[in-house]
Amino acid sequence: MTIVALCSKSIFKLLPSRFLLIGKRHISIKSKTLDNIIQSKMSKKGDPRDSKLIEKKIVQDTNECKWIGLEKITYLDPNGVTRQWDSAVRKTRNSGGIDGIGMFTILKYHDNKTPDQVLLQKQFRPPVEGVCIEVPAGLIDANEDVETAALRELREETGYVGKIIDVGPVIFNDPGFTNTNMSLLTVEVDMRLPENINPKTELEDNEFIECFTVPLSTFDEEMVKLNQQGYKLDARVQNVAHGIWVAKNYNVFK
């Protein structure tokens, strides 16, 4: 990282200031520059935006699919009528009954100058044929609890070491289509800790993830901008953004 280039006065004239903690010094930088520094501190195997869809085909035998299966469910409605429902199911659910975790991760600088930042990811998702804005997330391994899985996935996907603040209830992503579920956790990352100064990711061969940050205070506005730029918004991300918008506009906490 070349600090001299990042601290160019011409850059400071163009963009609103933020602050980056390097060692014990706080260097005033700009919002886009901060995102670039955070991205450069993490290994990057390729730009998710360079991924392209090649083809789609109908699968006749779900045994070809590693992660997803199909079920035809028979049930009784409130009037005693027998009905059927088609459902997609995960093949990887562990004995704990929870498929995965997502981490709403807040970077805290504790310097009274740098605003709290939300850590997000850009990742190409073939089913939606585009790059999604997501929170760090993953599946829970066998014999692994929610908290352990969350901190492991955060470290692997972003390099950061965090502290769990809250564990949300089990939620269902699309209950009319699939039984897939997850728990959304709130995690804080203390940017003063040595292990968070130069994070290193541990991505799998098929993972191409770009990490970036947005200010927590304008999180809802940032999601509108990203959507306008053509990114696909993960429902969990947009639900949080909409909750913030509702709280602001309806004076929920006043």
Buried (B, 14 or more C-beta within 10 A) or exposed (E): EEEEEBBEEEBBEEEEEBBBBEEEEBBEBBBBBBBBBBBEBBEBEEEBBEBEEEEEEEEEEEEEEEEBEEEEEEEEEEEEEEEEEEBBBBEBBBEEEBBBBBBBBBBBBEEEEBBBBBBBBBBBBEEEEBBBBBBBBBBBEEEBEBBBBBBBBBBBBBBBBBEBEEBBEEEEBEEEEBBBBBBBBBBBBBBEEEEBEEBEBEBEEEBBBBBBBBBBBBBBBBBBEBBEEEBBBBEBBBEBBEEBBEEEEEEEEE
